[in-house]
Every structure is written in C-alpha cells, then in structure tokens.
Amino acid sequence: MLLRNVSCFGAKSYQVQRCLNVRTISTELAAALRPFYFAVHPDLFGQHPEQRTVNEESLKQLSAHMQMIHERKYSVFREAKVLKFYIREDNGEDRNKFKLIQLTLDNKTRDPKTIITKLLELCNLPTEYVKSLKSTPVPEGKNMARDFGDKGSGFRSSQDYNYGSQFAGFESAYYRAKEESKKSVDEWIAENSSLAKKRAKDLQPLKRDVEVLQKTVIENLGLKDARYDCGWNFEHYRGCLKTLERLASLHKDHVKHLRGRVVVFAPFTGISLEGHVMLFTGDVLNNWIEFIRNIPKHDAFLKKIPLYENTLSQVLRKIRIGRRKFMPKQQAVEYANHLNKVTTTLGDYLTLNKFPKSWPDTLSEYEIVIESEAGPLMVSPTGQLITPATCPGFMLVDFITTNLPIAKERMAKYQEEKHVERELTKRCIEEMRLKSLTKDDSVTPEKMINTLNELLKCNKMQFADIDLHITNYYSVLTDGIVCIPWDFNTRR
C-alpha cells in the first residue's frame, strides 16, 4: 500500500483505503510518503467537498500508477495523466485557503522514489530522507505478469511472478485456498468436520499434560495465572511453560518479581497496560531473565499512566482516554511515551491557536485512543477516535472536528450491536451444538452478526461438537479448531 499501517480517516474514505491496499513500495518509501499523505488526505477536507473529491480521486490514480509499476504493466500507461491535490496554505491563519498542486504521470515515471520526491517538493515538505534512499527504477519485465489475472491465463506454478521454485508450494497453497472458497460452507464443513474432530481427540493427552504443567508452574512461582496469547499450538505453550520452570530453578532471586502476577506468553516482552508480565515466545532465556530482573522499573511507568491519561484528557476538554477494543496488547513504557508525545504536540498547537468554535464545551462523551507512530488515524467501528502518537496537533484537531458526528453515530450503533451479537452467539452454540464459538479481533460486531445469521441457515447437524472460529479464511488447525471466513456466504 502507499502507506503501510495507515487507515482511512473517516467513514467516506473506504474507496481510498481499497485503492491503497496494495504493497507497492518499500517500507522506507512508505515512511517518506507519510507527510504528503497527511497533507492531502480527503478526510481533512470534510467541510470542503470539492477539494475532498479532487484529492480522493488523485490518490486513487496515484495508487493505481504505483501498482502498475509494481506489476510492471507499462502498457497501460498509454496517456499521461495529471494528478491534482489541494493542500492548505503554509502560513495562512485562515484554514479555508487552499493551494492547488499538480503532478504529471506518464510512461516514463517508473521510479517510485522520483514520484515521491516530486510530491514532497510540491508540498514544500522535507525531502532529505527520501533523497538518501537508493533509487529503484523497475527494469523492463520479461512477461512475468503480462497476462496474470486474465480469464484465460490459468495458473502456472512459480511462473506468473517469477518467485522461484522454492516458493512454488506457497503459490499452490494459495490457489488451493482459492478453490476452497468456491464451496459452500456446508460442503466445506462436510469434508473437514471428521478431520477436525480427529485432531481435537488426538490433542486431548497433550492438553491434559499442559494443564497439569500450568498448574504446577502457577503454584511453584506464586503466579496469579499463566496464559498463552501468541497464536501457536499447545506444543509450543508446553515448551514456554517448561522454559519458565527452568528459569525459576536457575534464578530464584529474580522470579520473586513474578509472584502475584499474571504471566502471558505473548508476541512481545514487557508490562502490558493491565499490569500483566508479557514474555515474548521467540526470546532467548537470557532476555527473559534480564526483563524479569527489571520489572520494578517497568512498573514505575505503569503507575504514571493514569496521570498521563488525565493530563491529555484535560487538554482535550475532558475527552475519555481509551484502549482499542479489538487490538493486541501494548507495552506500558511505550504507551506512556506516546501519551506524552501527543500531549506535548497539542500543547504546542494551543500556544498559537484555539479549539474550533464548533466543539462542545466538553468532549467527555467521546473516546480517543493513542497508538504507536505507525498507527492509523481513523474512527474505529466502535466509535473510538484512533490517532498515532506522531499526528501533528493541527491535523488531530481537524480530524476530531470532522469526525465527532461519525464517532457519536458509531458508538450508539456499537452499543446496540454488541448485545445482538452476544444473543446470536449464544443461540448458535445451543442450536448448532458447538463446543465453542469464537472470533478474531478483526471481525467487528456488525460482521459477526451477519455471519451468525447466515450460520443459523446452515445444516446445523454438521457443526455438532466442533470448536468454531470466525476469521478471514478456511482452515482446520492442528488442535482441531475449525476456521471459516466471516463472509463465507458472499465468497462463492
């Protein structure tokens, strides 16, 4: 995508998000393009429909051009096209004054770095970073993707994109998955339910061993609980528990810091915002020891977070500081730094400006979530205002101003939908005799409600005694959990 990890700002930016949803440039170039993207994003022009529409259309064309460069489809560059973007005047106090910039793209503009440099220069944005990067003009392709996607092209393993023979297996798996998606969910479950039940049954001895080991570790170390939140299987969880057990036998003085805590084997090492001790499953033992030794220092940051959140809340007219409802955990140290960064940025903004007159006297009924530097600027499906810690003050204020009505509408919708989802989940478990029914964090209540309603129309007997997980793909996991996509009824 043009900007990795940057989501659309408001409700009407879905088409832009779809157009940007292609990995066409490197991480470094994506970072270089970020200031431009922030300057022209359509949702910063919510009160100006003409400028918003122009920027939205030009972003689509820019994304399409980058994608064609990435796929080496130069034949589509038959005519030059002029991209037009509106940006706000540099030092004008009136936020309603705009400047129009233009960039011509044609068959000769094949280097993403050159394109990004020109865009930054047109916006009077710094170009030192992008100029320090190595140019990567794409050479003439050797028909690697010329006919890919045509109806009659067919699949030729390891040829369409010249991946090399070592990746042929991935391509084959991709096309097998594509064929699977053409089946109805009833057909797919009928073919795979016996496999799922067999795997679940075969796993029972291992699960019992893990439960015994987990109980032993909790008692010996005086833990409040031990959990596994890393997406791997029970075999991996058992390995983590044994590693922690070995650590305790070798370093008794240090593990005292774990007493009374919840230990979670997770994708990172640190203290979570809930105060849980997170241990990265990919770390070596020495890294765990070093971290556990310094837990008191991390706890010091955790204790400061309520103060930092309250300070930011006061700056933003008593807005509630929240956490994402459907996202992975954060480290307390990083989160504290993010809160300070946003508070400082807004403080700098308020030394020269005032909040818009359209703002209510208090924002206490709204909720904002502060995320990492690479986070999105968006309104979540639950109505939360999401912002990266690096968002400039003026941009955050513009974003909040534009999206307050959207946030309010989505909050009300979420409050209603979460109760409907809970009732439908209970009904599905009972009527389909499921052992369990869970979902990915990425599946919103609205999506889940549609999925559950469609499931109730299926052959219920085929789902009996199955652990069902709603996600984005079809699969039977090694522990017997059956995964189906939330949109299975529209994939065929």
C-alpha positions in Angstrom: 0.0 0.0 0.0 1.1 3.6 -0.4 1.3 3.9 3.3 1.6 0.8 5.3 -0.4 0.7 8.5 -2.3 4.0 7.7 -6.0 3.5 7.6 -8.7 5.8 6.3 -9.7 8.7 8.5 -13.4 8.9 8.2 -16.5 7.0 7.1 -16.4 8.0 3.4 -12.8 7.1 2.8 -13.4 3.4 2.1 -12.7 3.7 -1.6 -9.4 5.3 -0.9 -8.5 2.6 1.5 -9.3 -0.1 -1.1 -7.2 1.6 -3.7 -4.2 1.9 -1.3 -4.5 -1.7 -0.1 -1.6 -2.9 -2.3 2.0 -3.3 -1.1 3.6 -1.4 -4.0 6.6 0.4 -2.4 9.2 -0.3 0.3 8.8 0.5 4.0 11.3 3.3 3.7 9.5 4.9 0.8 6.2 4.5 2.6 7.6 6.4 5.6 8.9 9.1 3.2 5.4 9.5 1.7 3.6 9.7 5.0 3.9 13.6 5.4 2.4 14.0 1.9 -0.4 11.6 2.7 -1.2 13.5 5.9 -1.3 16.8 4.0 -3.8 15.8 1.3 -5.9 13.1 3.0 -9.6 13.7 2.0 -10.9 13.5 5.5 -9.0 16.6 6.4 -11.2 18.5 3.9 -14.6 17.3 5.3 -16.1 20.8 5.2 -14.9 21.3 1.6 -16.4 18.7 -0.7 -14.8 20.0 -3.9 -11.2 19.7 -2.5 -12.0 16.4 -0.8 -13.3 14.9 -4.1 -10.3 16.1 -6.1 -7.8 14.7 -3.5 -9.7 11.4 -3.2 -9.7 10.8 -7.0 -6.0 11.7 -7.3 -5.0 9.4 -4.5 -6.8 6.6 -6.3 -4.9 7.4 -9.5 -1.6 7.6 -7.7 -2.1 4.2 -6.1 -3.1 2.7 -9.4 0.1 4.1 -11.0 2.3 2.7 -8.2 0.5 -0.7 -8.5 1.2 -0.8 -12.3 4.8 0.0 -11.7 5.0 -2.8 -9.1 3.4 -5.3 -11.5 5.4 -3.9 -14.5 2.3 -3.4 -16.6 3.8 -0.4 -18.5 1.4 -1.0 -21.5 -1.4 0.6 -19.5 0.5 3.9 -19.4 -0.9 5.0 -22.8 -1.7 8.5 -21.9 -0.2 11.0 -19.5 -2.4 11.9 -16.5 -2.3 14.9 -14.3 -2.8 14.4 -10.6 -4.2 17.4 -8.8 -4.1 17.8 -5.0 -5.3 20.6 -2.7 -3.2 21.5 0.3 -3.8 24.2 2.9 -1.7 27.4 2.6 1.5 27.1 4.5 1.3 30.0 6.9 -2.2 31.3 6.4 -4.3 31.8 9.6 -7.4 31.0 7.6 -7.8 27.2 7.4 -10.2 27.6 4.4 -7.5 28.9 2.0 -6.0 26.2 -0.3 -3.2 25.8 -2.8 -3.6 23.5 -5.9 -0.5 21.4 -6.9 -0.2 19.2 -10.0 2.0 16.3 -11.0 2.1 14.6 -14.4 2.5 10.8 -14.6 3.3 9.0 -17.8 5.1 6.0 -19.2 8.5 7.5 -18.2 7.7 7.9 -14.5 8.6 4.4 -13.3 10.7 5.2 -10.2 8.6 5.4 -7.0 11.4 7.4 -5.3 11.2 10.1 -8.0 7.5 10.4 -7.8 7.5 10.7 -4.0 10.3 13.3 -4.1 8.3 15.5 -6.6 5.2 15.2 -4.4 7.0 16.3 -1.3 8.7 19.2 -3.1 5.3 20.4 -4.4 4.0 20.5 -0.9 7.2 22.2 0.5 7.8 19.2 2.7 11.3 17.9 3.6 13.0 15.6 1.0 16.3 14.9 2.7 15.2 11.4 3.9 13.8 10.2 0.6 16.8 11.5 -1.3 19.1 9.5 0.9 17.3 6.3 -0.2 18.6 4.3 -3.1 16.6 4.7 -6.4 14.9 1.6 -7.5 13.6 2.1 -11.1 11.9 -1.1 -12.2 13.5 -2.7 -15.2 11.6 -4.0 -18.2 9.8 -7.1 -17.3 10.1 -10.4 -19.1 6.4 -11.1 -19.4 6.4 -12.1 -15.7 2.9 -10.7 -15.1 1.7 -9.7 -18.5 -1.3 -12.0 -18.6 -1.8 -12.6 -14.9 -5.4 -12.1 -14.0 -6.8 -12.6 -17.5 -9.7 -15.1 -17.5 -7.9 -17.5 -19.9 -4.5 -17.3 -18.3 -4.8 -20.2 -15.9 -2.3 -20.8 -13.1 1.3 -21.8 -13.9 3.1 -22.6 -10.7 6.1 -20.4 -9.9 5.9 -18.5 -13.3 3.4 -15.7 -13.0 5.7 -13.6 -10.8 8.9 -15.4 -11.1 9.1 -16.3 -7.4 11.5 -19.2 -7.9 10.9 -22.9 -7.4 11.4 -22.6 -3.6 8.1 -20.7 -3.4 6.0 -22.8 -5.7 4.4 -24.5 -2.7 3.1 -21.2 -1.4 1.6 -20.4 -4.8 0.0 -23.9 -5.0 -1.5 -23.4 -1.5 -2.8 -20.0 -2.5 -4.7 -21.5 -5.4 -6.0 -24.4 -3.4 -7.4 -22.0 -0.9 -9.0 -20.1 -3.8 -10.7 -23.2 -4.9 -11.9 -24.0 -1.3 -13.6 -20.6 -1.2 -15.8 -21.6 -4.1 -17.5 -24.2 -2.0 -20.5 -23.5 0.3 -19.8 -23.6 4.0 -22.0 -26.7 4.3 -19.9 -28.5 1.7 -16.6 -27.5 3.3 -17.7 -28.5 6.8 -18.9 -31.8 5.5 -15.5 -32.5 4.0 -13.5 -31.3 7.0 -15.5 -32.0 10.2 -14.2 -35.5 10.7 -10.6 -34.3 10.4 -11.3 -31.5 12.9 -12.8 -34.0 15.4 -9.9 -36.4 14.9 -7.3 -33.7 15.6 -9.2 -32.5 18.6 -9.3 -36.0 20.0 -5.6 -36.7 19.3 -4.8 -33.5 21.2 -6.5 -34.4 24.5 -3.5 -36.2 26.1 -1.3 -33.1 25.3 -3.9 -30.7 26.7 -4.1 -32.7 29.9 -0.3 -32.6 30.2 -0.2 -28.8 29.6 -3.0 -28.3 32.2 -1.0 -30.2 34.9 2.2 -28.3 34.0 0.5 -25.0 34.0 -1.0 -25.6 37.5 2.4 -26.7 38.8 4.2 -23.6 37.4 1.5 -21.3 38.9 1.8 -22.9 42.3 5.6 -23.0 42.4 6.1 -19.4 41.3 3.1 -18.0 43.2 1.5 -16.7 40.0 -2.0 -15.3 39.8 -2.4 -17.0 36.4 -0.4 -18.2 33.3 -1.8 -17.6 29.8 -0.9 -18.1 26.2 -1.7 -15.4 23.7 0.6 -16.0 20.8 -1.3 -17.9 18.1 0.8 -21.1 18.3 -0.3 -24.5 19.4 -0.3 -26.4 22.7 3.0 -28.0 22.0 4.6 -24.5 21.9 2.7 -23.5 25.1 4.2 -26.5 26.9 7.6 -25.5 25.7 7.1 -22.0 27.1 6.0 -23.3 30.5 9.0 -25.6 30.7 11.3 -22.8 29.9 9.8 -20.6 32.6 10.1 -23.6 35.0 13.8 -24.0 34.2 14.3 -20.2 34.6 12.8 -20.4 38.1 15.1 -23.2 39.1 18.2 -21.3 37.9 17.3 -17.8 39.1 15.2 -18.0 42.2 16.1 -14.4 43.3 14.7 -12.8 40.2 11.4 -14.8 39.8 10.2 -13.2 43.0 9.1 -10.3 40.8 6.5 -12.6 39.2 4.8 -13.5 42.4 1.1 -12.5 42.4 1.3 -11.5 38.7 -0.4 -12.8 35.5 2.3 -14.1 33.1 1.3 -14.1 29.4 3.4 -15.8 26.7 2.9 -13.1 24.0 4.3 -11.5 20.8 6.4 -9.1 22.8 8.3 -8.8 26.2 7.1 -6.1 28.6 4.5 -5.0 31.0 1.0 -4.6 29.5 -1.3 -1.8 30.3 -3.2 -4.3 32.5 -0.1 -4.9 34.5 0.5 -8.4 33.1 4.0 -9.7 32.6 4.3 -10.4 28.9 7.1 -12.8 27.7 7.9 -13.0 24.0 7.9 -16.7 23.0 10.7 -16.0 20.5 13.1 -14.6 23.0 16.1 -16.5 24.4 16.2 -17.3 28.1 18.7 -14.5 28.9 16.3 -11.9 27.6 13.5 -13.1 29.9 15.9 -13.1 32.8 17.1 -9.5 32.1 13.5 -8.3 31.7 12.2 -10.0 34.9 15.1 -8.5 36.8 13.9 -5.0 35.7 10.2 -5.4 36.3 10.2 -2.8 39.1 11.4 -0.2 36.6 8.6 -1.1 34.2 6.1 -0.9 37.0 7.1 2.6 37.7 6.0 3.7 34.2 2.7 1.7 34.7 1.9 3.8 37.8 2.4 7.0 35.9 0.0 6.2 33.1 -3.3 7.3 34.9 -1.6 10.7 35.4 -0.5 11.0 31.8 -4.0 10.0 30.6 -5.7 12.5 32.9 -3.4 15.3 31.6 -4.2 14.6 28.0 -7.9 14.4 28.9 -7.8 17.8 30.4 -6.1 19.3 27.4 -8.8 17.8 25.1 -11.7 19.1 27.1 -12.1 16.0 29.3 -12.3 13.5 26.5 -12.1 9.9 27.7 -8.7 8.2 27.0 -9.5 4.6 26.0 -7.9 1.5 24.7 -8.7 -0.3 21.4 -11.5 -2.9 22.0 -10.2 -5.2 19.3 -6.4 -5.0 19.1 -3.3 -6.6 20.6 -1.8 -5.5 23.9 0.6 -2.6 24.3 3.7 -2.1 26.5 3.3 0.3 29.4 6.6 2.1 28.7 5.9 2.8 25.0 2.3 3.8 25.8 3.5 6.3 28.4 5.8 7.9 25.8 3.0 8.1 23.2 0.7 9.9 25.7 3.4 12.4 26.5 4.2 13.0 22.8 0.5 13.8 21.9 0.1 16.0 25.0 3.2 18.0 24.1 2.1 18.3 20.4 -1.3 19.6 21.4 0.2 22.0 23.9 2.4 23.5 21.2 -0.7 23.9 19.0 -2.7 25.6 21.7 0.0 28.2 22.3 -0.8 29.7 18.9 -4.4 28.6 18.2 -7.7 27.9 19.9 -10.0 25.0 19.6 -12.7 25.3 16.9 -15.9 27.1 18.0 -17.9 24.2 16.7 -16.6 22.0 19.5 -18.9 21.4 22.5 -17.8 22.7 25.9 -16.8 19.1 26.9 -15.8 16.0 24.9 -16.5 13.7 27.8 -18.9 11.5 25.8 -16.2 10.8 23.2 -13.2 8.4 23.5 -9.7 8.7 21.9 -7.1 6.0 21.6 -3.4 6.8 21.3 -1.4 4.3 19.3 2.2 3.9 18.1 3.9 6.1 15.5 2.8 3.6 12.8 -0.8 3.6 13.9 -3.8 4.8 11.8 -5.8 8.0 12.0 -9.4 6.8 11.9 -12.7 6.4 13.6 -13.0 2.7 14.7 -16.1 0.7 14.1 -16.9 1.1 17.8 -16.8 4.9 17.6 -13.4 5.4 19.1 -11.1 8.2 17.7 -7.8 6.5 16.9 -4.7 8.5 16.4 -1.0 7.8 16.0 1.4 9.4 18.5 3.1 11.3 15.7 0.0 13.1 14.4 0.6 16.9 14.3 -1.6 19.0 16.6 -3.4 20.9 13.8 -4.2 17.6 12.0 -5.5 15.9 15.1 -7.8 18.9 15.8 -9.1 18.9 12.2 -9.7 15.2 12.4 -11.6 15.4 15.6 -13.7 18.4 14.3 -14.7 16.5 11.1 -15.4 13.1 12.8 -17.3 13.9 16.0 -20.7 13.2 14.4 -19.4 9.9 12.9 -17.9 8.8 16.2 -21.2 9.5 18.0 -23.2 7.5 15.5 -20.8 4.5 15.6 -20.7 4.5 19.4 -24.5 4.2 19.5 -24.5 1.5 16.8 -21.9 -0.5 18.6 -23.7 -0.4 21.9 -26.8 -1.9 20.2 -24.9 -4.4 18.1 -22.8 -5.9 20.9 -25.9 -7.1 22.7 -27.4 -8.5 19.5 -24.0 -10.3 18.8 -24.0 -11.8 22.3 -27.5 -13.2 22.0 -26.9 -14.6 18.5 -23.6 -16.3 19.6 -25.4 -18.0 22.5 -28.2 -19.1 20.1 -25.7 -20.6 17.6 -23.8 -22.5 20.3 -27.0 -24.0 21.6 -28.8 -24.7 18.3 -25.7 -26.0 16.4 -24.4 -27.9 19.5 -21.0 -26.2 19.1 -18.2 -26.9 21.7 -17.2 -23.3 21.4 -17.7 -20.3 19.1 -15.0 -17.5 19.0 -13.9 -14.8 16.5 -10.8 -12.8 15.5 -10.5 -9.3 16.9 -10.7 -8.0 13.3 -14.3 -9.3 13.0 -16.5 -6.4 14.1 -19.9 -6.9 15.8 -21.6 -5.9 12.5 -19.7 -8.5 10.5 -20.2 -11.1 13.3 -24.0 -10.5 13.3 -24.2 -11.2 9.6 -22.1 -14.3 9.9 -24.2 -15.7 12.8 -27.4 -15.1 11.0 -26.0 -17.0 7.9 -24.8 -19.8 10.1 -28.2 -20.4 11.5 -29.4 -21.1 8.0 -26.8 -23.9 7.5 -27.1 -27.6 8.2 -26.8 -27.5 11.9 -26.1 -31.2 12.5 -22.7 -30.9 10.6 -21.4 -28.4 13.2 -22.1 -30.5 16.3 -19.1 -30.9 18.7 -16.9 -28.6 16.7 -14.8 -25.7 18.1 -15.7 -23.0 15.5 -13.6 -19.8 15.0 -14.8 -16.9 12.8 -11.9 -15.3 10.9 -10.9 -14.5 7.3 -10.1 -17.9 5.9 -11.0 -21.6 5.8 -8.7 -24.0 7.8 -8.6 -26.8 10.3 -5.9 -26.0 12.8 -3.6 -28.7 14.4 -5.7 -28.6 17.6 -8.9 -29.3 15.7 -10.3 -25.7 15.7 -12.3 -25.1 12.5 -11.8 -21.7 11.0 -14.2 -20.2 8.5 -14.3 -16.7 6.9 -16.9 -14.2 8.3 -18.1 -13.5 4.7 -18.4 -17.1 3.6 -21.9 -16.6 2.2 -20.6 -14.0 -0.3 -17.3 -15.6 -1.4 -18.7 -18.1 -3.9 
